Amino acid sequence: MQKDDALRRLRDPGRVLPEKQTLLSNIAAQAEALRMPCYIVGGFVRDLLLGAPINDLDIVVEGDAITLGKKLVETYGGKLTPHFKFHTAIWHIPATFNLQPATLDLITARKETYERPGVLPTVTPATLEDDLRRRDFPMNSMAIRLDGEHFGELLDPLHGTLDLENKLIRVLHAQSFMDDPTRIFRAIRYQLRYAFNLEPATLSLINAESLSTLAKLSGERIRHELDLIFEEERAAEIMRQLNQLGVVTRIYSALPDFNPSYDEVLEMDATLDVPANRISLGYILWFVNLTEDEIFAIAARLGFSNEQTLDVWSAAQLKRSLPYLLGSKPSEWAYALEKLPLLSIYAIYLISGEKALLDYISFWRHVKPYTTGEQLKAQGLAPGPRFGEILGQLRTAWLDGALSSKTQEEALLQRLIAETNCS
Ligand code: CTP
Protein backbone atom coordinates (compact mmCIF):
# COMPACT_ATOMS: atom_id res chain seq x y z
CA MET A 1 0.00 0.00 0.00
CA GLN A 2 1.48 3.34 -1.07
CA LYS A 3 1.52 6.29 1.30
CA ASP A 4 -0.20 8.62 -1.22
CA ASP A 5 -2.92 5.98 -1.57
CA ALA A 6 -4.53 7.49 1.51
CA LEU A 7 -4.90 10.92 -0.12
CA ARG A 8 -6.27 9.43 -3.33
CA ARG A 9 -8.81 7.35 -1.42
CA LEU A 10 -9.75 10.27 0.82
CA ARG A 11 -10.61 12.35 -2.27
CA ASP A 12 -12.54 9.55 -3.95
CA PRO A 13 -16.29 10.32 -3.63
CA GLY A 14 -16.98 6.61 -4.15
CA ARG A 15 -15.23 5.93 -0.82
CA VAL A 16 -15.79 9.11 1.17
CA LEU A 17 -19.12 10.82 0.59
CA PRO A 18 -18.89 14.43 -0.65
CA GLU A 19 -20.62 15.58 2.58
CA LYS A 20 -17.89 13.89 4.64
CA GLN A 21 -15.20 15.36 2.39
CA THR A 22 -16.59 18.83 3.03
CA LEU A 23 -16.56 18.14 6.76
CA LEU A 24 -12.96 16.95 6.64
CA SER A 25 -11.70 19.94 4.67
CA ASN A 26 -13.51 22.31 7.05
CA ILE A 27 -11.92 20.63 10.06
CA ALA A 28 -8.57 20.76 8.27
CA ALA A 29 -8.96 24.51 7.67
CA GLN A 30 -9.84 25.27 11.31
CA ALA A 31 -7.03 23.07 12.68
CA GLU A 32 -4.61 24.82 10.32
CA ALA A 33 -5.84 28.23 11.51
CA LEU A 34 -5.09 27.12 15.09
CA ARG A 35 -1.73 25.63 14.01
CA MET A 36 -2.91 22.41 15.58
CA PRO A 37 -1.83 19.06 14.07
CA CYS A 38 -5.05 17.18 13.46
CA TYR A 39 -5.66 13.58 12.35
CA ILE A 40 -8.37 11.07 11.52
CA VAL A 41 -7.54 7.87 13.40
CA GLY A 42 -8.70 4.32 13.97
CA GLY A 43 -11.48 2.52 12.15
CA PHE A 44 -11.98 5.18 9.45
CA VAL A 45 -8.37 4.85 8.26
CA ARG A 46 -8.48 1.04 8.45
CA ASP A 47 -11.70 0.82 6.41
CA LEU A 48 -10.59 3.49 3.95
CA LEU A 49 -7.45 1.50 3.16
CA LEU A 50 -9.34 -1.79 3.06
CA GLY A 51 -12.04 -0.40 0.80
CA ALA A 52 -14.62 -1.49 3.41
CA PRO A 53 -17.73 0.55 4.29
CA ILE A 54 -16.76 3.53 6.42
CA ASN A 55 -18.63 4.23 9.63
CA ASP A 56 -17.79 6.81 12.23
CA LEU A 57 -15.01 9.35 12.26
CA ASP A 58 -12.64 9.97 15.17
CA ILE A 59 -10.47 13.06 15.18
CA VAL A 60 -7.33 13.35 17.31
CA VAL A 61 -5.39 16.58 17.75
CA GLU A 62 -1.99 17.36 19.21
CA GLY A 63 -3.29 20.30 21.20
CA ASP A 64 -6.58 20.90 22.95
CA ALA A 65 -9.53 19.20 21.24
CA ILE A 66 -11.97 21.47 23.10
CA THR A 67 -10.32 24.56 21.55
CA LEU A 68 -10.75 23.04 18.07
CA GLY A 69 -14.35 22.16 18.92
CA LYS A 70 -15.12 25.75 19.97
CA LYS A 71 -13.62 27.05 16.74
CA LEU A 72 -15.74 24.65 14.68
CA VAL A 73 -18.91 25.76 16.48
CA GLU A 74 -17.93 29.43 16.06
CA THR A 75 -17.33 29.00 12.32
CA TYR A 76 -19.95 26.45 11.26
CA GLY A 77 -22.50 26.32 14.09
CA GLY A 78 -23.82 23.27 15.92
CA LYS A 79 -23.19 22.54 19.59
CA LEU A 80 -20.28 21.33 21.64
CA THR A 81 -20.32 18.91 24.57
CA PRO A 82 -16.88 19.26 26.19
CA HIS A 83 -15.40 16.78 28.67
CA PHE A 84 -12.81 18.84 30.50
CA LYS A 85 -11.37 15.92 32.46
CA PHE A 86 -10.23 14.08 29.32
CA HIS A 87 -9.86 17.15 27.03
CA THR A 88 -12.29 15.63 24.58
CA ALA A 89 -15.44 17.04 23.00
CA ILE A 90 -18.40 15.94 20.97
CA TRP A 91 -19.34 18.31 18.17
CA HIS A 92 -23.04 18.10 17.30
CA ILE A 93 -22.68 18.91 13.63
CA PRO A 94 -25.27 21.35 12.22
CA ALA A 95 -27.89 19.95 9.83
CA THR A 96 -26.40 21.98 6.93
CA PHE A 97 -23.65 19.33 6.68
CA ASN A 98 -26.30 16.71 5.96
CA LEU A 99 -24.39 14.00 7.84
CA GLN A 100 -25.39 10.85 9.69
CA PRO A 101 -24.31 10.31 12.44
CA ALA A 102 -24.45 14.02 13.13
CA THR A 103 -21.86 13.97 15.89
CA LEU A 104 -18.09 13.96 15.80
CA ASP A 105 -15.65 12.90 18.53
CA LEU A 106 -12.74 15.29 18.98
CA ILE A 107 -9.96 13.84 21.11
CA THR A 108 -6.76 15.28 22.54
CA ALA A 109 -3.88 12.88 21.79
CA ARG A 110 -3.25 10.96 24.99
CA LYS A 111 -1.29 8.31 26.81
CA GLU A 112 -3.04 5.73 28.95
CA THR A 113 -1.74 3.86 31.97
CA TYR A 114 -3.63 0.94 33.46
CA GLU A 115 -3.41 0.65 37.22
CA ARG A 116 -5.25 -2.66 37.35
CA PRO A 117 -6.46 -5.10 34.67
CA GLY A 118 -9.99 -4.50 33.45
CA VAL A 119 -10.41 -1.03 34.98
CA LEU A 120 -10.49 2.15 32.91
CA PRO A 121 -7.06 3.75 32.38
CA THR A 122 -5.51 6.97 33.70
CA VAL A 123 -5.16 9.44 30.85
CA THR A 124 -2.54 12.16 30.20
CA PRO A 125 -2.07 14.42 27.13
CA ALA A 126 0.67 13.21 24.78
CA THR A 127 1.86 13.07 21.16
CA LEU A 128 0.00 11.39 18.31
CA GLU A 129 2.47 8.52 18.35
CA ASP A 130 1.79 7.90 22.05
CA ASP A 131 -1.90 7.99 21.23
CA LEU A 132 -1.47 5.37 18.51
CA ARG A 133 0.57 3.17 20.84
CA ARG A 134 -2.21 3.04 23.45
CA ARG A 135 -4.58 1.38 20.97
CA ASP A 136 -5.62 -2.22 20.42
CA PHE A 137 -4.17 -3.43 17.10
CA PRO A 138 -1.79 -1.88 14.53
CA MET A 139 -4.57 -1.91 11.92
CA ASN A 140 -6.53 0.39 14.25
CA SER A 141 -3.49 2.51 15.07
CA MET A 142 -3.00 4.44 11.86
CA ALA A 143 -3.74 8.11 11.29
CA ILE A 144 -4.25 10.44 8.34
CA ARG A 145 -3.20 14.03 8.92
CA LEU A 146 -5.66 16.72 7.93
CA ASP A 147 -4.30 20.19 8.72
CA GLY A 148 -2.99 22.40 5.91
CA GLU A 149 -0.42 21.06 3.49
CA HIS A 150 -0.24 17.77 5.40
CA PHE A 151 -3.76 16.84 4.24
CA GLY A 152 -3.87 13.15 3.34
CA GLU A 153 -0.52 12.08 4.86
CA LEU A 154 -0.70 8.56 6.28
CA LEU A 155 1.05 7.96 9.61
CA ASP A 156 1.68 4.31 10.28
CA PRO A 157 4.48 3.92 12.82
CA LEU A 158 3.17 0.55 14.03
CA HIS A 159 2.89 -1.01 10.55
CA GLY A 160 -0.88 -1.37 10.36
CA THR A 161 -0.79 -1.35 6.55
CA LEU A 162 1.44 -4.41 6.63
CA ASP A 163 -1.08 -6.21 8.83
CA LEU A 164 -3.88 -5.25 6.44
CA GLU A 165 -1.89 -6.69 3.55
CA ASN A 166 -1.13 -9.86 5.51
CA LYS A 167 -4.69 -10.04 6.89
CA LEU A 168 -3.36 -10.20 10.43
CA ILE A 169 -4.77 -9.15 13.78
CA ARG A 170 -2.01 -8.54 16.24
CA VAL A 171 -1.82 -6.83 19.63
CA LEU A 172 0.77 -4.11 20.14
CA HIS A 173 2.24 -5.61 23.31
CA ALA A 174 1.90 -8.73 25.45
CA GLN A 175 -0.02 -6.90 28.19
CA SER A 176 -2.74 -5.63 25.84
CA PHE A 177 -5.54 -8.13 26.69
CA MET A 178 -4.73 -7.87 30.39
CA ASP A 179 -4.99 -4.07 30.25
CA ASP A 180 -8.26 -4.17 28.36
CA PRO A 181 -9.96 -7.57 28.01
CA THR A 182 -12.67 -6.07 25.76
CA ARG A 183 -9.96 -6.30 23.09
CA ILE A 184 -10.47 -10.08 23.08
CA PHE A 185 -14.02 -9.52 21.80
CA ARG A 186 -12.79 -6.93 19.34
CA ALA A 187 -10.08 -9.23 17.95
CA ILE A 188 -12.58 -11.99 17.20
CA ARG A 189 -15.13 -9.54 15.80
CA TYR A 190 -12.58 -8.19 13.30
CA GLN A 191 -11.28 -11.69 12.56
CA LEU A 192 -14.69 -12.78 11.28
CA ARG A 193 -15.69 -9.43 9.79
CA TYR A 194 -12.64 -9.15 7.55
CA ALA A 195 -11.78 -12.87 7.33
CA PHE A 196 -8.37 -12.10 8.89
CA ASN A 197 -6.22 -14.38 11.06
CA LEU A 198 -5.14 -13.89 14.63
CA GLU A 199 -1.35 -13.79 14.74
CA PRO A 200 -0.28 -16.94 16.72
CA ALA A 201 1.43 -14.95 19.49
CA THR A 202 -1.73 -12.85 19.89
CA LEU A 203 -3.91 -15.96 19.99
CA SER A 204 -1.73 -17.44 22.71
CA LEU A 205 -2.35 -14.32 24.80
CA ILE A 206 -6.02 -15.27 25.03
CA ASN A 207 -5.20 -17.58 27.91
CA ALA A 208 -6.32 -18.41 31.46
CA GLU A 209 -4.61 -15.28 32.79
CA SER A 210 -6.23 -12.78 30.43
CA LEU A 211 -9.59 -14.60 30.49
CA SER A 212 -9.68 -14.32 34.27
CA THR A 213 -9.76 -10.50 33.93
CA LEU A 214 -13.11 -10.74 32.10
CA ALA A 215 -14.81 -11.30 35.45
CA LYS A 216 -13.67 -7.78 36.46
CA LEU A 217 -15.32 -6.08 33.51
CA SER A 218 -18.52 -4.21 34.26
CA GLY A 219 -21.75 -5.59 32.80
CA GLU A 220 -22.10 -2.45 30.74
CA ARG A 221 -18.72 -2.86 29.02
CA ILE A 222 -19.36 -6.52 28.26
CA ARG A 223 -22.83 -5.78 26.95
CA HIS A 224 -21.43 -3.06 24.71
CA GLU A 225 -19.10 -5.61 23.10
CA LEU A 226 -21.89 -8.18 22.73
CA ASP A 227 -24.17 -5.54 21.19
CA LEU A 228 -21.48 -4.77 18.61
CA ILE A 229 -21.16 -8.48 17.83
CA PHE A 230 -24.89 -8.90 17.22
CA GLU A 231 -24.71 -6.06 14.72
CA GLU A 232 -22.16 -8.00 12.69
CA GLU A 233 -23.16 -10.08 9.69
CA ARG A 234 -21.35 -13.18 11.03
CA ALA A 235 -22.54 -12.79 14.61
CA ALA A 236 -23.19 -16.48 15.26
CA GLU A 237 -19.70 -17.43 14.09
CA ILE A 238 -18.14 -14.76 16.27
CA MET A 239 -20.08 -16.10 19.24
CA ARG A 240 -19.01 -19.65 18.47
CA GLN A 241 -15.36 -18.63 18.27
CA LEU A 242 -15.61 -16.75 21.58
CA ASN A 243 -17.18 -19.82 23.11
CA GLN A 244 -14.40 -22.07 21.83
CA LEU A 245 -11.81 -19.74 23.33
CA GLY A 246 -13.52 -20.01 26.70
CA VAL A 247 -14.66 -16.37 26.74
CA VAL A 248 -18.39 -16.95 27.08
CA THR A 249 -18.43 -18.92 30.31
CA ARG A 250 -15.96 -16.42 31.81
CA ILE A 251 -18.56 -13.70 31.40
CA TYR A 252 -21.03 -15.76 33.36
CA SER A 253 -20.80 -19.46 34.10
CA ALA A 254 -24.37 -20.32 33.03
CA LEU A 255 -24.06 -18.65 29.61
CA PRO A 256 -24.88 -21.20 26.90
CA ASP A 257 -23.30 -21.60 23.50
CA PHE A 258 -24.99 -19.52 20.79
CA ASN A 259 -26.83 -21.89 18.45
CA PRO A 260 -24.79 -21.73 15.20
CA SER A 261 -27.87 -22.26 13.05
CA TYR A 262 -29.25 -18.91 14.25
CA ASP A 263 -26.99 -16.84 11.99
CA GLU A 264 -29.62 -16.62 9.27
CA VAL A 265 -32.35 -16.20 11.84
CA LEU A 266 -30.75 -12.90 12.85
CA GLU A 267 -31.72 -11.40 9.50
CA MET A 268 -34.96 -9.60 10.21
CA ASP A 269 -37.73 -9.50 7.64
CA ALA A 270 -38.20 -5.78 7.02
CA THR A 271 -41.62 -6.30 5.46
CA LEU A 272 -43.08 -7.32 8.82
CA ASP A 273 -44.20 -4.56 11.08
CA VAL A 274 -41.92 -5.63 13.96
CA PRO A 275 -39.43 -3.14 15.41
CA ALA A 276 -36.18 -4.31 13.79
CA ASN A 277 -33.76 -4.76 16.64
CA ARG A 278 -31.00 -7.16 15.75
CA ILE A 279 -29.27 -6.76 19.10
CA SER A 280 -32.32 -7.66 21.21
CA LEU A 281 -33.11 -10.48 18.81
CA GLY A 282 -29.56 -11.78 19.32
CA TYR A 283 -29.98 -11.92 23.11
CA ILE A 284 -33.41 -13.54 22.81
CA LEU A 285 -32.05 -16.30 20.59
CA TRP A 286 -29.07 -16.78 22.84
CA PHE A 287 -31.02 -17.14 26.09
CA VAL A 288 -34.28 -18.65 24.86
CA ASN A 289 -33.71 -22.08 26.41
CA LEU A 290 -32.69 -20.82 29.86
CA THR A 291 -34.78 -21.01 33.00
CA GLU A 292 -36.40 -17.93 34.48
CA ASP A 293 -33.79 -17.79 37.27
CA GLU A 294 -30.92 -18.06 34.82
CA ILE A 295 -32.37 -15.30 32.65
CA PHE A 296 -32.74 -12.94 35.60
CA ALA A 297 -29.21 -13.70 36.82
CA ILE A 298 -27.65 -13.08 33.40
CA ALA A 299 -29.75 -9.95 32.85
CA ALA A 300 -28.38 -8.62 36.15
CA ARG A 301 -24.77 -9.47 35.20
CA LEU A 302 -25.10 -7.73 31.83
CA GLY A 303 -27.07 -4.80 33.20
CA PHE A 304 -30.05 -5.30 30.90
CA SER A 305 -32.83 -2.72 30.81
CA ASN A 306 -36.26 -3.89 32.02
CA GLU A 307 -37.41 -3.94 28.42
CA GLN A 308 -34.57 -6.20 27.30
CA THR A 309 -35.15 -8.55 30.21
CA LEU A 310 -38.85 -8.70 29.38
CA ASP A 311 -38.10 -9.47 25.71
CA VAL A 312 -35.87 -12.40 26.64
CA TRP A 313 -38.09 -13.71 29.43
CA SER A 314 -41.26 -13.53 27.28
CA ALA A 315 -39.62 -15.40 24.43
CA ALA A 316 -38.43 -18.16 26.76
CA GLN A 317 -41.95 -18.44 28.27
CA LEU A 318 -43.57 -18.55 24.85
CA LYS A 319 -41.18 -21.21 23.60
CA ARG A 320 -42.02 -23.36 26.63
CA SER A 321 -45.77 -22.91 26.22
CA LEU A 322 -45.80 -23.44 22.45
CA PRO A 323 -46.65 -27.19 22.64
CA TYR A 324 -49.78 -26.34 24.66
CA LEU A 325 -50.91 -23.69 22.16
CA LEU A 326 -50.64 -25.84 19.06
CA GLY A 327 -54.06 -26.49 17.49
CA SER A 328 -55.65 -23.52 19.29
CA LYS A 329 -58.19 -21.25 17.59
CA PRO A 330 -56.91 -17.89 16.27
CA SER A 331 -58.69 -16.08 19.10
CA GLU A 332 -56.92 -18.26 21.68
CA TRP A 333 -53.56 -17.53 20.07
CA ALA A 334 -54.39 -13.82 20.01
CA TYR A 335 -55.31 -13.68 23.69
CA ALA A 336 -52.22 -15.71 24.67
CA LEU A 337 -49.89 -13.48 22.67
CA GLU A 338 -51.24 -9.99 23.02
CA LYS A 339 -49.38 -9.08 26.22
CA LEU A 340 -46.02 -10.28 24.84
CA PRO A 341 -43.48 -8.06 23.06
CA LEU A 342 -43.75 -8.45 19.29
CA LEU A 343 -40.04 -9.08 18.94
CA SER A 344 -40.28 -12.05 21.32
CA ILE A 345 -43.13 -13.53 19.29
CA TYR A 346 -41.22 -12.92 16.09
CA ALA A 347 -38.12 -14.64 17.50
CA ILE A 348 -40.08 -17.73 18.42
CA TYR A 349 -41.67 -17.75 14.99
CA LEU A 350 -38.19 -17.64 13.44
CA ILE A 351 -36.92 -20.63 15.38
CA SER A 352 -40.11 -22.72 15.40
CA GLY A 353 -41.62 -21.83 12.02
CA GLU A 354 -45.05 -21.96 13.72
CA LYS A 355 -47.39 -20.30 11.21
CA ALA A 356 -49.92 -19.16 13.80
CA LEU A 357 -47.25 -16.82 15.24
CA LEU A 358 -46.72 -15.21 11.84
CA ASP A 359 -50.49 -14.96 11.30
CA TYR A 360 -50.76 -13.21 14.65
CA ILE A 361 -47.99 -10.74 13.73
CA SER A 362 -49.28 -10.09 10.22
CA PHE A 363 -53.07 -10.22 10.66
CA TRP A 364 -54.71 -11.36 13.88
CA ARG A 365 -53.29 -8.66 16.13
CA HIS A 366 -54.84 -6.02 13.87
CA VAL A 367 -58.33 -7.57 13.92
CA LYS A 368 -60.92 -5.54 15.77
CA PRO A 369 -64.68 -5.15 15.42
CA TYR A 370 -66.30 -2.18 13.67
CA THR A 371 -68.26 -1.51 16.85
CA THR A 372 -66.67 0.93 19.28
CA GLY A 373 -67.30 1.73 22.95
CA GLU A 374 -68.94 4.97 21.86
CA GLN A 375 -71.44 3.05 19.74
CA LEU A 376 -72.28 0.75 22.67
CA LYS A 377 -73.04 3.85 24.75
CA ALA A 378 -75.21 5.20 21.94
CA GLN A 379 -77.14 1.90 22.02
CA GLY A 380 -78.05 2.69 25.63
CA LEU A 381 -75.60 0.32 27.34
CA ALA A 382 -74.13 1.59 30.60
CA PRO A 383 -70.31 1.69 30.58
CA GLY A 384 -68.81 -1.16 32.64
CA PRO A 385 -67.02 -4.51 32.36
CA ARG A 386 -69.70 -5.79 29.97
CA PHE A 387 -68.44 -3.27 27.37
CA GLY A 388 -65.08 -5.02 27.17
CA GLU A 389 -66.74 -8.43 27.14
CA ILE A 390 -68.99 -7.55 24.20
CA LEU A 391 -66.15 -6.01 22.18
CA GLY A 392 -64.03 -9.08 23.04
CA GLN A 393 -66.77 -11.46 21.87
CA LEU A 394 -67.10 -9.56 18.60
CA ARG A 395 -63.34 -9.72 18.10
CA THR A 396 -63.27 -13.44 18.87
CA ALA A 397 -66.04 -14.02 16.33
CA TRP A 398 -64.05 -12.15 13.65
CA LEU A 399 -60.80 -13.97 14.50
CA ASP A 400 -62.36 -17.42 14.43
CA GLY A 401 -64.19 -16.83 11.17
CA ALA A 402 -67.74 -16.64 12.61
CA LEU A 403 -68.19 -13.19 11.05
CA SER A 404 -67.46 -12.01 7.56
CA SER A 405 -69.39 -8.76 7.15
CA LYS A 406 -70.42 -5.64 9.01
CA THR A 407 -74.09 -6.71 8.81
CA GLN A 408 -73.28 -10.02 10.50
CA GLU A 409 -71.40 -8.14 13.22
CA GLU A 410 -74.39 -5.85 13.73
CA ALA A 411 -76.69 -8.90 14.12
CA LEU A 412 -74.36 -10.52 16.66
CA LEU A 413 -74.08 -7.23 18.53
CA GLN A 414 -77.86 -6.96 18.82
CA ARG A 415 -78.01 -10.54 20.20
CA LEU A 416 -75.31 -9.76 22.78
CA ILE A 417 -77.06 -6.54 23.83
CA ALA A 418 -80.37 -8.41 24.16
CA GLU A 419 -78.66 -11.05 26.38
CA THR A 420 -77.22 -8.23 28.53
CA ASN A 421 -80.61 -6.59 28.91
CA CYS A 422 -82.23 -9.92 29.88
CA SER A 423 -79.64 -10.77 32.54
N1 CTP B 1 -9.74 1.34 20.61
C1 CTP B 1 -8.77 0.61 21.33
N2 CTP B 1 -9.16 -0.28 22.30
C2 CTP B 1 -10.49 -0.47 22.56
C3 CTP B 1 -11.46 0.27 21.87
C4 CTP B 1 -11.06 1.15 20.88
O1 CTP B 1 -7.60 0.78 21.08
N3 CTP B 1 -10.84 -1.33 23.51
C5 CTP B 1 -9.29 2.32 19.60
C6 CTP B 1 -8.96 1.73 18.23
O2 CTP B 1 -7.91 2.47 17.69
C7 CTP B 1 -10.21 1.96 17.45
C8 CTP B 1 -10.69 3.30 17.98
O3 CTP B 1 -10.32 3.28 19.35
O4 CTP B 1 -9.96 2.00 16.05
C9 CTP B 1 -12.17 3.56 17.84
O5 CTP B 1 -12.89 2.54 18.48
P1 CTP B 1 -14.29 2.04 17.94
O6 CTP B 1 -15.11 3.19 17.50
O7 CTP B 1 -14.84 1.09 18.94
O8 CTP B 1 -13.91 1.12 16.71
P2 CTP B 1 -13.61 1.40 15.20
O9 CTP B 1 -12.17 1.24 14.97
O10 CTP B 1 -14.25 2.65 14.74
O11 CTP B 1 -14.19 0.13 14.47
P3 CTP B 1 -15.61 -0.54 14.40
O12 CTP B 1 -16.60 0.40 15.01
O13 CTP B 1 -15.76 -0.75 12.95
O14 CTP B 1 -15.44 -1.77 15.19
Boltz pocket constraint, residues with backbone or C-beta under 6 A from the ligand:
constraints:
  - pocket:
      binder: B
      contacts: [[A, 41], [A, 42], [A, 43], [A, 44], [A, 55], [A, 56], [A, 58], [A, 134], [A, 135], [A, 136], [A, 137], [A, 140], [A, 141], [A, 180], [A, 182], [A, 183], [A, 186]]
      max_distance: 6.0
